[in-house]
Amino acid sequence: MKFFIAIALLLLSNTLLFGQIKLNSKVISEDSSPLFGASVVIMNTADSTIIRGTITDEKGEFIFNDIKKTDFLIYVSYIGYKTKMIASALWLKSMKPIVLIESDNKLKEVTVTKARNVVRIEENKIVFNTQGLSETRAASNAFDLLDYVPGLLVQNDQVSVVGSSRVTLVINNNITNMSMDQILNFLRSAQASDVKNIEYYFVAPKRFNVHGALINVELKHGIEKGKYSGNLSGNYLRGRKDSYNGNLNFSLSNGKFDLQGIVNTDHKEDLDKLDISTFLTEDNTSLFQNSDINHDKNKQIYSLNPRFNISENSYIDLQYSFIPSKNKVNTYSEVSLNTELDTVKTTSKNTNSGESDYHNIALNYKVSNANFGITYSNYQDPTNQRIYTLNNQAEFDLDYTTYSNQDITDFNAFANNTTRIIEGKSSLEYGISYKKIDNKSSYEKELEQSRFRLSEDRSNAYLSLNHQFSSKLSSVFSLEFEYDKLNFTDEKKQEKFDVVNDYFVFPTIDLTYMASKNHIIKSSFTSFSDYPGFWNLTPNSWSLTPYSTVNGNPYLKPQRNYNSKLIYIFKGKYILALTADLSRNWICQVPFNGDDGYSINYQTINIDKSDRISLAMVLPFSVCKPIRSKLTSVLGRNKQTDNSHDNYSINKTNVNYYLSLNNSITLNKSKQIFADLNAYYASGRPQGFYDLEESFKVDASLRMKLFSNASLLVSCKDIFNSKTPDAKTQSIGQQNDFKFDFDTRRISLGLVYNFGEKLKMRKETSDIKPSDRFQRN
């Protein structure tokens, strides 16, 4: 009996001590060497406070006594190695030694720290920590933060990297089938506070299977955001028409399983104006087209992203996105045709309406340094168009109706791996991918019917050698092999031909020389292809007005690009870039004369050559303490030539420049009131047959904290409604003037409410010294 009482008392004592345990383990490198002086911190998941902290001894060992057996997080960091965060639910199963992975190139890694902003330069990428940005800027979402990153340009809602003519944007290093517009809309639905890092490559690594520059937005995931967290936001926008959007973003995690989701709805109305003047110099004929265009757009984003954490270095990530949209465009046009004999006036209206659906599924399995994944997407876009003209009784009569539809499926499978050849010096990346795209298109106009099909098979394999010659000089040498077959089928006429059936070899050389931590020189050469969009390849015709149409072109060829760069980076934030971009078979939309001699037919064609040399400079500075600024300037020389058309030729040379200034102003730090004032100016430049005139844009925004979990946002985008440049064309015997008055000014009022747990990431106990505290870069 006494024996059972003793056992019961022992069990009771353990219960009263809340299941206290002793943690002892060691921290080692990948080659099992102990890491002396590594920082180990235990944080309470519930309230994000630090429980204990210590450093490892000469054997790499650490020990914690009397730790409460509950949910907690273990943070382990060591200079030159990637910081590791482990949920207790995973680690307590084995309590194996904690293995830290060496940074991609720890000898080349440079960290520049000022205040809370951190810039790291690793191999051929720049990593910009945005934790401080989201707290001291008036940015409301992840897209807004891109404007503040040195080396990135945001113009007309498009993102680019200085010195790069082409850029791809990905989220959390994951390859998807989403278009650039869809990814940007996704970022607009993610809160700025959820962005952990923004990193960009001047030359994209081959494992992404994309070309040119690459921007990766790393969002916080799983336990980093707490056991549960989220936010609600809403915006009312006023232009010429009313618009609004709402967003719910949530995250759940228990360490082993994470779930993130986004629900977004967006309603936007625009009222645009377009005036086109056409002059025929030979017979003094002129044509004036004045159009009022009313856009009514409704779009939703539904996204779920579950992740299964198998172990410390492996996980299965699944993402599903559904984007339905309804678009309606009403165009009212007044056209006046003036000849020497008579004047003819026509009034018409054009109604386009359609409901498109986009589904995207991406599955990624990561284990150690290997990635395996598949992505599948389907896009359906049925569109109805009705053309009316005004009759003598002042009523519109229906002239004709068109119906078009695209059904696009896109499947992509990939596998890649990284193998170390010489520890700390060389590594080899290799991978393969396969893409299958199928587009079924139909078009009906009165008695005319057509069905087209575009089918593409693209195979890709690459080898990439990363080698460090010395502590100052490193390199990336890559070879990419690609085979692409794209065929076009006119199912009505039973005609079929190959648009592309060829293989290509794309070499890449990327060198980094670090003279010191403040002086870095990068040089690179890369080549790649751009492929025309399916809409441009489909030989359909859409009427804009009785005298304006848009035509497809199934004979478009892929665009070949050759890019070289020389980049100097000072202190991790000042950038000077000299680049040369050479494009062959450049893809560009141009206006052609119609058969009647004065109407306009828009069509996408290949232009022989488009060459650009540019010098770019990024200069962050601060005039006074409350104001932080970033000046970006680009000076370029464009040369475009084409002699492949019988009636048209192009031989244009133009010097142009671009200036942007971003200002972040701290109005009241204690009350968290911040303002932004951003502007850019772009001089005139050629674009195929067009000569674009100058344009500029000014944005202003204000963010203030209402209470602990809510913020108010006020902004005015494109204050002067000036970001869309006018254009002119000059061809044999004809001149066109395009005057755009697009509804781009938006005054908005928004509210953001955050809920749930957040990792506070600050020390609230005195158990450890500040030097031992975990800090997340």
C-alpha positions in Angstrom: 0.0 0.0 0.0 2.8 2.4 0.9 4.4 1.6 -2.5 1.2 2.7 -4.4 0.9 5.8 -2.2 4.5 6.7 -3.1 3.9 6.2 -6.8 0.7 8.3 -6.6 2.6 11.1 -4.8 5.3 11.0 -7.4 2.7 11.3 -10.2 1.0 14.1 -8.3 4.2 16.0 -7.9 4.9 15.9 -11.6 1.4 17.1 -12.3 1.8 20.0 -9.8 5.0 20.9 -11.6 3.0 21.2 -14.8 5.0 18.5 -16.5 8.4 20.2 -16.1 11.1 18.6 -18.2 14.8 19.0 -18.8 16.0 19.9 -22.3 19.5 19.1 -23.3 20.8 18.7 -26.8 23.5 20.1 -29.1 23.9 22.3 -32.1 26.0 21.0 -35.0 26.8 21.9 -38.6 25.9 19.7 -41.6 29.2 17.9 -41.3 28.4 17.1 -37.6 30.9 19.7 -36.2 29.8 21.3 -32.9 29.0 25.0 -33.1 30.4 26.8 -30.1 28.6 30.0 -29.1 25.3 29.4 -31.0 22.4 31.3 -29.5 19.4 29.1 -28.3 16.2 30.8 -27.2 12.9 29.3 -26.0 9.9 31.5 -26.6 6.3 31.0 -25.3 4.0 30.6 -28.3 1.0 31.9 -26.4 2.3 35.4 -25.6 5.5 35.5 -27.6 7.7 36.3 -24.5 11.1 34.8 -24.1 11.2 32.0 -21.5 14.9 31.1 -21.4 18.1 31.8 -23.4 21.6 30.4 -23.5 24.6 29.8 -25.7 26.2 26.5 -26.6 29.5 25.3 -25.0 32.6 24.2 -26.8 31.0 20.8 -27.5 28.0 22.6 -29.1 25.8 21.4 -26.2 23.1 23.4 -24.2 20.8 22.5 -21.4 17.6 24.0 -19.9 16.3 22.7 -16.6 12.6 22.7 -15.4 11.0 23.7 -18.6 7.2 23.6 -18.6 6.1 20.9 -21.0 3.8 22.9 -23.2 3.9 24.6 -26.6 7.0 26.7 -27.2 9.3 27.7 -30.0 13.0 27.0 -30.1 15.2 29.6 -32.0 18.7 28.7 -32.9 21.1 31.2 -34.6 24.8 31.3 -35.4 26.8 33.7 -37.6 27.2 32.4 -41.1 24.4 29.9 -40.8 20.7 30.1 -41.5 18.6 30.7 -38.4 16.3 27.8 -37.5 12.9 28.0 -35.8 11.5 24.8 -34.4 8.0 24.1 -32.9 8.3 22.0 -29.8 5.7 19.5 -31.1 8.1 18.5 -33.8 11.4 18.6 -31.8 10.3 16.8 -28.6 9.5 13.7 -30.7 13.2 13.0 -31.3 15.3 15.6 -29.4 18.0 15.0 -32.0 20.9 17.4 -32.4 19.9 20.6 -34.1 21.6 20.9 -37.5 22.2 24.4 -38.8 22.6 24.8 -42.6 25.4 27.0 -43.8 24.2 30.2 -45.6 24.1 30.0 -49.3 27.6 31.6 -49.3 28.6 32.8 -45.8 31.9 34.3 -47.1 30.0 36.4 -49.5 27.2 37.4 -47.3 27.1 41.1 -46.3 24.7 42.6 -43.8 24.1 46.3 -43.6 22.1 47.4 -40.6 20.6 50.8 -39.9 17.7 51.3 -37.5 15.5 48.2 -38.1 16.1 47.9 -41.9 18.4 45.1 -42.9 19.9 44.6 -46.3 21.8 41.3 -47.0 23.7 40.5 -50.2 24.0 36.8 -50.7 25.4 35.4 -53.9 23.5 37.0 -56.8 20.5 38.2 -54.7 19.7 41.2 -52.5 17.5 40.5 -49.4 15.7 43.4 -47.9 14.1 43.0 -44.5 10.7 44.8 -44.4 9.9 44.5 -40.7 10.8 48.1 -40.1 9.1 49.2 -43.4 5.7 47.9 -42.5 5.8 49.7 -39.1 7.1 53.1 -40.3 5.5 53.5 -43.7 1.9 54.3 -44.8 1.8 51.1 -46.9 -1.4 49.2 -46.5 -0.5 46.0 -48.4 2.4 43.9 -49.6 2.4 45.5 -53.1 2.8 49.0 -51.6 6.0 47.9 -49.9 7.8 47.2 -53.2 8.1 51.0 -53.9 10.5 51.4 -50.9 13.0 48.6 -51.7 16.3 50.0 -53.3 16.7 48.6 -56.8 12.9 48.1 -57.5 10.8 50.3 -59.7 7.0 50.6 -59.6 5.5 52.4 -62.5 1.9 52.2 -63.7 1.2 49.3 -61.3 4.0 47.3 -62.9 7.2 46.2 -61.0 10.7 46.0 -62.4 14.3 45.8 -61.3 16.8 48.5 -62.2 18.8 47.4 -65.2 16.4 44.6 -66.2 13.9 44.7 -69.1 12.1 41.7 -67.9 11.1 40.6 -64.4 9.2 37.7 -62.8 7.5 37.9 -59.4 7.0 34.9 -57.2 5.7 34.4 -53.6 7.5 32.3 -51.0 9.9 30.9 -53.6 7.1 29.0 -55.2 6.5 28.6 -58.9 2.9 29.2 -60.0 1.1 29.5 -63.3 -0.3 32.9 -62.2 0.2 35.9 -64.5 2.0 39.0 -63.3 -1.4 40.8 -62.9 -2.8 37.9 -60.8 0.3 37.9 -58.6 0.1 41.6 -58.1 -3.6 41.3 -57.2 -2.6 38.6 -54.7 0.0 40.9 -53.1 -2.6 43.7 -52.8 -4.7 41.3 -50.7 -1.9 40.5 -48.3 -1.1 43.0 -45.5 2.2 44.8 -45.3 2.8 43.5 -41.8 2.8 39.9 -43.2 5.8 40.5 -45.4 9.0 39.1 -43.9 11.5 39.7 -46.7 11.6 41.0 -50.2 14.5 39.7 -52.2 15.5 40.1 -55.8 17.9 38.6 -58.2 19.4 40.6 -61.1 19.6 37.2 -62.8 17.0 34.6 -61.8 18.4 31.3 -60.7 17.6 28.5 -63.1 15.6 26.5 -60.5 12.8 28.9 -61.0 12.6 28.2 -64.7 12.2 31.8 -65.6 14.4 34.4 -67.3 15.6 37.9 -66.6 15.4 39.4 -63.1 13.3 37.9 -60.3 11.5 39.3 -57.3 10.6 37.0 -54.4 8.2 38.2 -51.8 8.5 36.1 -48.6 5.4 36.2 -46.5 5.3 35.1 -42.9 4.0 31.5 -42.6 2.5 29.3 -39.9 3.9 29.6 -36.4 5.8 32.8 -37.3 2.4 34.6 -37.2 1.3 32.9 -34.0 -1.2 30.1 -33.4 -3.9 32.1 -35.0 -3.9 35.5 -36.5 -5.4 37.6 -39.3 -6.8 40.9 -40.3 -9.8 42.5 -41.8 -9.6 45.5 -44.1 -11.8 47.6 -46.3 -11.3 50.5 -48.7 -13.6 53.0 -50.3 -12.2 54.6 -53.4 -13.5 57.6 -55.3 -12.6 58.5 -58.9 -15.0 59.5 -61.5 -16.9 56.4 -60.3 -17.2 54.8 -56.9 -15.2 51.6 -56.1 -14.6 49.5 -53.0 -12.7 46.4 -51.9 -12.7 44.2 -48.8 -10.2 41.6 -47.6 -9.9 38.8 -45.0 -6.5 37.3 -44.3 -6.2 34.5 -41.7 -3.5 32.1 -40.5 -3.8 29.0 -38.2 -0.9 26.9 -37.0 0.1 24.2 -34.4 3.7 23.7 -35.6 3.0 20.5 -37.6 0.2 22.0 -39.7 -0.3 25.5 -41.0 -3.3 26.9 -42.9 -3.4 30.3 -44.5 -6.3 31.9 -46.4 -7.3 35.0 -48.2 -10.8 36.2 -49.2 -10.8 39.3 -51.3 -13.5 41.2 -53.2 -13.0 44.1 -55.4 -15.4 46.3 -57.3 -14.0 49.0 -59.6 -15.6 51.3 -62.1 -13.6 53.6 -64.4 -14.8 56.2 -66.9 -12.1 56.7 -69.5 -11.9 59.0 -72.5 -9.9 58.4 -75.7 -9.6 60.8 -78.6 -7.9 59.6 -81.9 -7.2 62.0 -84.7 -6.2 60.6 -88.1 -4.8 62.8 -90.9 -4.2 61.7 -94.5 -1.7 64.1 -95.9 -2.2 63.1 -99.5 -5.9 64.0 -100.0 -6.6 66.2 -96.9 -8.9 63.6 -95.3 -9.2 63.5 -91.5 -11.0 61.2 -89.1 -11.8 62.1 -85.5 -12.9 59.4 -83.0 -14.0 60.4 -79.5 -14.9 57.6 -77.2 -16.2 57.4 -73.6 -15.3 54.0 -72.1 -17.1 52.8 -68.9 -15.5 49.8 -67.2 -17.4 47.9 -64.5 -15.1 45.2 -63.0 -15.9 42.8 -60.2 -13.3 40.4 -59.0 -12.8 38.0 -56.1 -9.8 36.1 -54.8 -10.2 32.9 -52.8 -7.0 31.3 -51.7 -6.1 28.4 -49.3 -2.6 27.4 -48.5 -2.2 24.4 -46.2 1.4 23.3 -45.3 2.3 20.0 -43.6 5.6 20.2 -41.8 7.1 16.7 -42.0 10.4 17.5 -40.3 12.7 20.4 -39.7 13.9 20.4 -43.4 11.0 19.1 -45.3 7.3 20.0 -45.9 4.5 19.6 -48.3 2.9 22.8 -49.4 -0.4 23.0 -51.3 -2.0 26.2 -52.6 -5.3 26.6 -54.3 -6.5 29.9 -55.7 -9.9 30.7 -57.4 -10.3 34.0 -59.1 -13.7 34.7 -60.6 -14.4 38.0 -62.3 -17.2 39.8 -64.1 -16.3 42.6 -66.6 -18.6 44.9 -68.5 -17.3 47.6 -70.8 -19.6 50.1 -72.5 -18.0 52.3 -75.2 -19.8 55.3 -76.7 -18.1 56.7 -79.8 -18.7 59.7 -82.0 -16.8 59.5 -85.3 -16.4 62.3 -87.9 -15.0 61.6 -91.3 -14.0 64.8 -93.2 -13.2 64.7 -96.9 -12.9 67.4 -99.5 -16.4 66.6 -100.7 -18.4 65.8 -97.5 -18.5 65.2 -93.8 -19.9 62.0 -92.4 -20.7 61.6 -88.7 -21.4 58.3 -86.9 -22.4 57.6 -83.4 -22.1 54.0 -82.0 -21.9 52.0 -78.9 -20.0 48.8 -78.1 -20.9 46.6 -75.2 -18.5 43.8 -74.0 -19.4 41.6 -71.1 -18.0 38.4 -69.8 -17.5 36.2 -66.7 -14.1 34.6 -66.4 -12.9 31.9 -64.0 -9.4 31.1 -63.0 -8.4 28.1 -61.0 -4.8 27.4 -59.9 -3.4 24.5 -57.9 0.3 24.3 -56.9 1.8 21.4 -54.9 5.3 21.5 -53.7 7.3 18.9 -51.8 10.6 20.1 -50.3 13.1 17.7 -48.7 16.5 19.0 -47.7 17.9 20.8 -50.9 15.5 19.2 -53.3 12.2 20.4 -54.6 9.5 18.6 -56.5 6.3 20.2 -57.7 3.4 20.4 -60.0 1.1 23.3 -60.9 -2.2 23.2 -62.8 -4.4 26.0 -63.9 -7.5 26.5 -65.9 -8.7 29.8 -67.3 -12.1 30.3 -69.1 -13.1 33.6 -70.6 -16.3 33.8 -72.5 -17.1 37.3 -73.9 -20.1 38.7 -75.7 -19.8 41.8 -77.8 -22.6 43.9 -79.3 -22.1 46.7 -81.8 -24.8 49.4 -82.2 -25.1 52.4 -84.5 -27.4 55.4 -84.3 -30.2 55.4 -86.9 -32.1 58.4 -88.3 -34.7 58.1 -85.5 -32.0 58.8 -82.8 -32.2 55.3 -81.6 -29.5 52.6 -81.6 -29.9 49.7 -83.8 -28.0 46.4 -83.3 -25.6 45.8 -86.2 -24.1 42.6 -85.1 -23.1 40.4 -82.2 -19.9 38.5 -81.6 -19.2 35.7 -79.1 -15.6 34.6 -78.2 -14.3 32.1 -75.7 -10.9 30.9 -74.5 -10.4 27.8 -72.5 -6.7 27.5 -71.4 -5.2 24.7 -69.4 -1.6 24.9 -68.2 0.2 22.0 -66.5 3.8 22.3 -65.2 5.9 19.7 -63.5 9.4 20.3 -62.1 12.2 18.8 -60.0 15.5 20.4 -58.9 18.2 19.7 -56.4 21.4 21.3 -55.1 24.5 19.3 -54.3 27.7 20.5 -52.6 30.8 19.6 -54.6 33.5 21.3 -52.4 32.3 22.3 -48.9 32.1 26.0 -48.6 33.3 26.6 -52.2 31.3 24.9 -54.9 27.8 23.6 -55.4 25.9 22.2 -58.4 22.2 23.0 -59.1 20.4 20.9 -61.7 16.8 20.4 -62.6 14.2 19.5 -65.3 10.7 20.8 -66.0 7.9 20.1 -68.5 5.1 22.5 -69.4 2.0 21.6 -71.4 -0.4 24.4 -72.5 -3.6 23.9 -74.4 -5.8 26.7 -75.6 -9.2 26.1 -77.3 -10.6 29.3 -78.8 -13.9 29.9 -80.5 -15.3 33.0 -82.3 -18.7 33.7 -83.8 -19.8 36.8 -85.7 -23.2 36.6 -87.4 -22.9 33.6 -89.8 -19.2 33.4 -89.5 -17.9 30.8 -87.1 -14.3 29.7 -86.3 -12.5 27.4 -83.9 -8.8 27.5 -83.2 -6.5 25.5 -81.1 -3.0 26.3 -79.8 -1.0 23.5 -78.2 2.4 23.9 -76.7 4.9 21.5 -75.2 8.0 23.0 -73.6 10.8 20.9 -72.0 13.6 22.4 -70.0 16.8 21.1 -68.4 19.6 23.1 -66.7 22.9 22.8 -65.0 24.2 25.6 -62.8 27.6 25.7 -61.1 28.1 28.0 -58.2 31.8 28.5 -57.3 33.7 30.7 -55.0 37.2 31.4 -56.3 38.2 33.4 -53.2 36.7 35.2 -50.3 36.1 38.1 -52.6 35.2 36.6 -56.0 32.3 34.2 -56.6 30.5 33.1 -59.8 27.4 31.3 -61.2 27.8 29.5 -64.6 24.6 28.1 -66.1 23.5 26.3 -69.2 19.8 25.9 -70.0 18.5 23.6 -72.7 15.0 24.2 -74.0 12.8 22.6 -76.6 9.6 24.3 -77.5 6.9 23.2 -79.9 3.8 25.4 -80.4 1.4 24.5 -83.2 -1.7 26.4 -84.4 -4.8 24.6 -85.7 -7.7 26.1 -87.6 -10.3 23.4 -86.9 -12.9 25.0 -89.3 -10.5 25.1 -92.3 -8.6 22.0 -91.2 -5.3 23.8 -91.4 -2.4 23.2 -89.1 1.1 24.6 -88.9 4.0 25.1 -86.4 4.4 28.5 -84.9 7.6 27.3 -83.1 9.4 24.0 -83.4 12.9 24.5 -82.2 15.4 24.0 -79.4 17.5 26.7 -77.8 20.5 26.9 -75.5 20.7 29.8 -73.1 24.0 30.5 -71.3 24.3 32.6 -68.1 27.4 34.0 -66.5 27.0 35.9 -63.2 30.1 37.2 -61.3 30.2 38.9 -57.9 33.4 40.7 -56.7 33.3 42.0 -53.1 36.2 44.4 -52.6 35.0 45.0 -49.1 31.8 44.9 -47.2 30.9 48.3 -48.6 31.9 47.8 -52.2 30.4 45.1 -54.4 30.6 44.7 -58.1 28.4 42.4 -60.1 28.5 41.6 -63.8 26.3 39.2 -65.8 25.3 38.0 -69.2 22.1 36.1 -69.9 19.8 35.2 -72.8 16.2 34.0 -72.9 13.0 33.9 -74.9 9.7 35.7 -74.5 6.6 34.0 -75.9 3.5 35.8 -77.2 0.2 35.6 -75.3 -2.5 33.4 -76.6 -4.9 36.3 -77.2 -2.3 37.8 -79.6 -1.9 34.5 -81.4 -5.7 33.9 -82.0 -6.6 35.4 -85.5 -9.9 37.0 -84.3 -11.1 40.5 -84.8 -12.7 42.7 -82.2 -14.4 46.0 -83.0 -13.7 49.0 -80.8 -15.5 51.6 -83.0 -16.8 51.4 -86.6 -13.3 52.6 -87.6 -11.1 50.7 -85.1 -10.5 47.0 -84.7 -8.0 44.7 -82.8 -6.7 41.7 -84.8 -4.8 38.6 -83.7 -1.7 37.3 -85.4 -1.0 33.5 -85.4 2.4 34.0 -87.1 4.1 35.7 -84.2 7.5 34.4 -83.4 9.2 34.2 -79.9 11.2 37.2 -78.9 14.9 36.6 -78.3 16.6 38.6 -75.6 20.3 39.2 -74.7 21.1 41.1 -71.5 24.3 42.2 -70.0 24.9 44.1 -66.7 27.6 45.8 -64.8 26.4 46.8 -61.3 28.1 48.6 -58.4 26.6 48.4 -54.9 27.8 50.6 -52.1 26.9 49.9 -48.5 24.2 47.5 -49.6 21.8 50.2 -50.7 23.4 52.6 -53.2 23.2 51.1 -56.7 24.8 52.1 -60.0 23.9 49.9 -63.0 25.0 49.9 -66.6 22.9 47.6 -68.8 22.5 46.6 -72.4 19.3 44.9 -73.7 19.2 43.5 -77.2 15.9 42.0 -78.5 15.3 40.3 -81.8 11.8 39.6 -83.1 10.6 42.2 -80.5 6.9 41.7 -79.8 4.9 44.9 -80.0 1.4 46.1 -80.8 1.2 48.6 -83.6 -1.6 50.5 -85.5 -2.0 49.7 -89.2 -4.1 51.5 -91.8 -7.3 49.7 -92.7 -8.3 48.7 -96.3 -10.3 52.0 -96.5 -7.1 53.9 -96.0 -8.1 55.8 -92.8 -9.4 53.4 -90.2 -7.1 51.8 -87.7 -6.4 48.1 -87.2 -4.3 47.3 -84.1 -2.2 44.2 -84.3 0.7 42.6 -82.5 3.7 42.0 -84.7 7.4 41.1 -84.5 9.8 44.0 -85.0 13.3 43.2 -86.2 15.4 44.9 -83.5 14.9 46.8 -80.3 18.1 47.7 -78.5 18.5 49.7 -75.3 21.5 50.8 -73.3 20.8 52.4 -69.9 22.5 53.8 -66.8 20.5 53.6 -63.6 21.2 55.0 -60.1 19.5 54.3 -56.8 20.2 56.8 -54.0 18.6 56.5 -50.6 19.1 59.5 -48.4 17.6 61.5 -45.5 17.4 65.3 -45.5 16.2 65.3 -41.9 15.5 62.6 -39.3 11.7 62.4 -39.8 12.0 62.1 -43.6 13.6 59.2 -45.5 13.9 59.3 -49.2 14.9 57.2 -52.2 15.8 58.7 -55.5 15.9 56.5 -58.6 17.1 57.8 -62.0 17.4 55.9 -65.3 19.0 57.4 -68.5 18.5 55.2 -71.6 19.1 55.2 -75.3 16.6 53.2 -77.4 17.1 52.1 -81.0 14.3 50.3 -82.9 14.6 49.2 -86.6 12.3 47.2 -88.8 12.3 46.8 -92.6 10.2 43.6 -92.9 6.9 45.2 -94.0 6.2 46.5 -97.4 4.3 49.7 -96.5 6.0 50.4 -93.1 9.5 50.8 -91.9 10.9 51.8 -88.5 14.3 53.4 -87.8 14.1 55.3 -84.5 16.7 56.4 -82.0 15.7 58.1 -78.8 17.4 59.2 -75.5 15.0 59.2 -72.6 15.1 59.3 -68.8 13.1 58.3 -65.8 13.1 59.9 -62.3 11.3 58.7 -59.2 11.4 60.0 -55.6 9.9 58.1 -52.7 9.5 59.9 -49.4 8.5 58.4 -46.1 7.6 60.9 -43.3 7.2 60.2 -39.6 4.7 62.7 -38.4 4.2 61.4 -34.8 6.2 58.3 -33.8 4.5 57.8 -30.4 1.0 57.9 -32.0 2.2 56.0 -35.0 1.2 58.6 -37.7 3.2 58.2 -40.9 2.9 59.7 -44.4 4.3 58.9 -47.8 4.8 61.1 -50.8 5.9 59.4 -54.0 6.4 60.7 -57.5 7.9 59.8 -60.9 8.5 61.4 -64.2 9.1 59.6 -67.5 10.2 61.4 -70.7 8.9 60.6 -74.2 10.2 57.4 -75.8 9.5 55.2 -78.9 7.4 52.0 -78.7 7.3 50.5 -82.2 5.2 52.7 -84.4 4.2 54.8 -81.5 6.0 57.8 -80.1 4.9 58.0 -76.4 4.9 61.5 -74.8 6.0 62.3 -71.3 4.1 61.2 -68.3 4.3 61.6 -64.5 2.5 60.5 -61.4 2.2 61.8 -57.8 0.9 59.7 -54.9 0.2 60.6 -51.3 -0.9 58.5 -48.3 -1.3 58.7 -44.6 -1.5 55.9 -42.0 -2.4 56.4 -38.4 -3.1 54.0 -35.5 -6.6 54.2 -34.1 -6.0 51.7 -31.3 -3.9 48.7 -30.6 -5.2 46.5 -33.4 -6.6 49.0 -35.9 -5.2 51.5 -38.4 -6.7 54.1 -40.6 -5.4 54.7 -44.1 -6.0 57.7 -46.4 -4.5 58.0 -49.8 -4.7 59.7 -53.2 -3.2 57.8 -56.1 -2.2 59.7 -59.2 -3.2 63.1 -57.9 -3.0 64.8 -61.3 -4.5 61.9 -63.3 -1.4 62.0 -65.4 0.3 58.6 -65.5 -1.0 57.6 -69.0 1.1 59.1 -71.8 -0.4 60.4 -75.0 1.0 58.9 -78.2 1.5 59.7 -81.9 2.3 57.6 -85.0 3.7 58.7 -88.3 3.6 56.5 -91.3 3.6 56.9 -95.1 0.9 59.5 -95.8 -0.8 59.2 -92.4 -0.5 60.7 -89.0 -2.4 59.6 -85.8 -2.7 61.5 -82.5 -3.9 59.5 -79.5 -5.1 61.6 -76.5 -5.8 59.5 -73.4 -7.8 60.7 -70.4 -8.0 57.6 -68.3 -9.6 57.5 -64.9 -6.5 56.7 -62.8 -6.9 59.2 -59.9 -8.2 57.5 -56.8 -8.9 58.9 -53.4 -9.3 56.1 -50.9 -10.3 55.7 -47.2 -9.4 52.4 -45.6 -9.5 50.6 -42.3 -7.4 47.6 -41.2 -8.2 45.5 -38.1 -5.7 42.9 -36.8 -6.8 40.0 -34.6 -5.2 36.9 -33.0 -1.7 36.3 -31.7 1.4 38.0 -33.0 5.0 37.3 -32.3 6.2 40.4 -30.5 9.8 39.5 -31.0 11.0 41.5 -28.0 12.6 40.6 -24.7 10.3 40.7 -21.7 12.4 38.9 -19.2 15.9 39.4 -17.9 17.0 35.7 -18.2 19.4 36.4 -21.0 21.8 39.1 -22.1 21.0 41.4 -25.0 23.9 39.9 -26.9 22.4 36.5 -26.7 18.9 37.5 -27.8 17.5 36.1 -30.9 17.0 38.6 -33.7 15.2 37.8 -36.9 16.8 39.2 -40.0 
